[in-house]
Amino acid sequence: MKVERASERLLTPGEVASLFRVDPKTVTRWAASGRISSIRTPGGHRRFRESEVRALLLGEPSESSS
């Protein structure tokens, strides 16, 4: 099991959506379908690891799908 880096920046669905130029609800659907992994905040909001989002933007396979 991989240990997460404490310094990893987490992005909101809106931030991820702007990078991909899609609606934030699309990002939420991607998370629900497993296309991208998300972390839940104590308040129940989704957050996405910046490194995984950048890898997806570059077309690299995500670590969670290996």
Backbone as JSON, one array per atom type, in Angstrom:
{
  "sequence": "MKVERASERLLTPGEVASLFRVDPKTVTRWAASGRISSIRTPGGHRRFRESEVRALLLGEPSESSS",
  "N": [[0.83, -1.18, 0.0], [0.54, 2.17, -0.87], [1.94, 5.06, 0.63], [0.45, 8.15, 1.21], [1.56, 11.36, 0.21], [1.92, 14.0, 2.43], [2.06, 16.58, 1.55], [0.69, 16.72, -0.8], [-1.23, 18.41, -3.14], [-4.66, 19.08, -3.12], [-7.41, 19.14, -5.3], [-10.46, 20.83, -6.09], [-13.67, 19.73, -7.4], [-14.47, 21.71, -9.22], [-12.05, 22.97, -9.91], [-10.72, 20.85, -11.19], [-12.51, 20.44, -13.27], [-12.21, 22.84, -14.72], [-9.63, 22.51, -15.71], [-9.97, 20.38, -17.49], [-11.89, 21.42, -19.04], [-14.66, 20.88, -18.74], [-17.92, 20.33, -17.28], [-18.33, 20.66, -13.71], [-20.0, 18.61, -12.68], [-19.52, 16.54, -14.42], [-16.95, 15.76, -13.71], [-17.51, 14.76, -11.18], [-19.06, 12.55, -11.93], [-17.08, 11.08, -13.26], [-15.52, 10.38, -11.07], [-17.33, 8.81, -9.62], [-17.6, 6.68, -11.35], [-15.13, 5.58, -11.3], [-13.11, 6.45, -12.96], [-11.38, 8.42, -12.15], [-9.74, 8.79, -9.05], [-10.99, 9.84, -5.86], [-10.93, 11.8, -2.86], [-12.67, 12.03, 0.17], [-13.74, 14.82, 2.03], [-14.04, 15.69, 5.55], [-16.53, 16.91, 5.59], [-17.82, 15.7, 3.51], [-17.28, 16.42, 0.89], [-15.84, 16.06, -2.38], [-12.41, 15.66, -3.23], [-9.53, 15.9, -5.31], [-6.43, 14.38, -6.15], [-3.77, 16.35, -7.15], [-1.53, 15.4, -8.61], [-2.5, 13.05, -9.8], [-4.54, 14.08, -11.4], [-3.06, 15.7, -13.15], [-1.54, 13.7, -14.43], [-3.6, 12.32, -15.74], [-4.45, 14.32, -17.47], [-2.24, 14.39, -19.14], [-2.51, 12.02, -20.37], [-1.5, 9.74, -19.21], [-1.51, 6.51, -17.66], [-3.39, 6.03, -14.67], [-2.25, 5.55, -11.28], [-4.0, 4.24, -9.64], [-5.38, 2.52, -11.25], [-3.79, 0.4, -11.84]],
  "CA": [[0.0, 0.0, 0.0], [1.34, 3.38, -1.02], [1.68, 6.1, 1.62], [0.2, 9.43, 0.56], [2.39, 12.49, 0.63], [1.14, 14.99, 3.16], [2.11, 17.85, 0.84], [-0.05, 16.6, -2.05], [-2.29, 19.41, -3.28], [-5.96, 18.52, -3.47], [-8.19, 20.04, -6.14], [-11.92, 20.71, -6.02], [-14.25, 19.34, -8.69], [-14.46, 22.88, -10.1], [-10.69, 23.16, -10.42], [-10.47, 19.77, -12.14], [-13.37, 20.72, -14.42], [-11.64, 23.91, -15.54], [-8.46, 21.97, -16.41], [-10.45, 19.53, -18.58], [-12.92, 22.2, -19.76], [-15.94, 20.18, -18.64], [-18.74, 20.75, -16.15], [-17.97, 19.96, -12.47], [-20.78, 17.38, -12.51], [-18.84, 15.51, -15.21], [-15.85, 15.29, -12.87], [-18.13, 13.94, -10.14], [-19.43, 11.28, -12.57], [-15.84, 10.33, -13.47], [-15.13, 9.82, -9.77], [-18.29, 7.76, -9.27], [-17.38, 5.52, -12.23], [-13.79, 5.06, -11.08], [-12.15, 6.96, -13.94], [-10.41, 9.16, -11.36], [-10.03, 8.55, -7.64], [-11.23, 11.04, -5.08], [-10.85, 11.74, -1.4], [-13.79, 12.76, 0.77], [-13.42, 15.66, 3.18], [-14.96, 15.39, 6.67], [-17.85, 17.42, 5.25], [-18.4, 14.9, 2.44], [-16.97, 16.95, -0.44], [-14.79, 15.34, -3.09], [-11.17, 16.34, -3.58], [-8.76, 15.09, -6.24], [-4.98, 14.57, -6.05], [-3.27, 17.11, -8.3], [-0.63, 14.57, -9.41], [-3.32, 12.13, -10.6], [-5.24, 14.89, -12.39], [-2.06, 16.08, -14.16], [-1.23, 12.5, -15.2], [-4.75, 12.06, -16.61], [-4.39, 15.34, -18.52], [-1.17, 14.03, -20.06], [-2.85, 10.73, -20.97], [-0.78, 8.66, -18.56], [-2.4, 5.67, -16.84], [-3.37, 6.39, -13.25], [-1.71, 4.52, -10.38], [-5.1, 3.5, -9.02], [-5.93, 1.54, -12.19], [-2.81, -0.65, -12.11]],
  "C": [[0.88, 1.25, 0.0], [0.95, 4.4, 0.04], [1.52, 7.42, 0.89], [1.16, 10.49, 1.1], [1.5, 13.52, 1.29], [1.08, 16.31, 2.41], [1.33, 17.83, -0.48], [-1.19, 17.62, -2.09], [-3.57, 18.72, -3.74], [-6.77, 19.56, -4.22], [-9.68, 19.79, -5.94], [-12.44, 20.23, -7.36], [-14.25, 20.51, -9.7], [-13.1, 23.14, -10.71], [-10.34, 22.1, -11.46], [-11.27, 20.03, -13.42], [-12.77, 21.8, -15.32], [-10.41, 23.43, -16.3], [-8.87, 21.15, -17.63], [-11.48, 20.23, -19.46], [-14.22, 21.42, -19.89], [-16.7, 20.75, -17.44], [-18.29, 20.01, -14.88], [-18.75, 18.67, -12.23], [-20.18, 16.23, -13.32], [-17.7, 14.92, -14.4], [-16.38, 14.39, -11.76], [-18.54, 12.58, -10.71], [-18.19, 10.42, -12.84], [-15.41, 9.65, -12.17], [-16.04, 8.65, -9.39], [-18.06, 6.5, -10.11], [-15.98, 4.93, -12.08], [-12.75, 5.54, -12.08], [-11.02, 7.75, -13.25], [-10.75, 8.95, -9.89], [-10.21, 9.87, -6.91], [-11.1, 10.74, -3.6], [-12.05, 12.53, -0.89], [-13.31, 13.56, 1.96], [-14.34, 15.25, 4.33], [-16.39, 15.87, 6.4], [-18.51, 16.7, 4.09], [-18.12, 15.39, 1.04], [-15.82, 16.15, -1.06], [-13.59, 16.25, -3.33], [-10.33, 15.36, -4.4], [-7.28, 15.41, -6.12], [-4.49, 15.26, -7.32], [-2.38, 16.25, -9.19], [-1.42, 13.61, -10.31], [-4.05, 12.88, -11.71], [-4.28, 15.27, -13.52], [-1.69, 14.88, -15.04], [-2.36, 12.18, -16.17], [-4.78, 13.06, -17.76], [-3.35, 14.99, -19.58], [-1.41, 12.67, -20.74], [-2.1, 9.55, -20.39], [-1.76, 7.81, -17.74], [-2.28, 6.05, -15.38], [-2.84, 5.23, -12.42], [-2.81, 3.67, -9.8], [-5.67, 2.43, -9.95], [-4.95, 0.42, -12.49], [-3.08, -1.91, -11.34]]
}
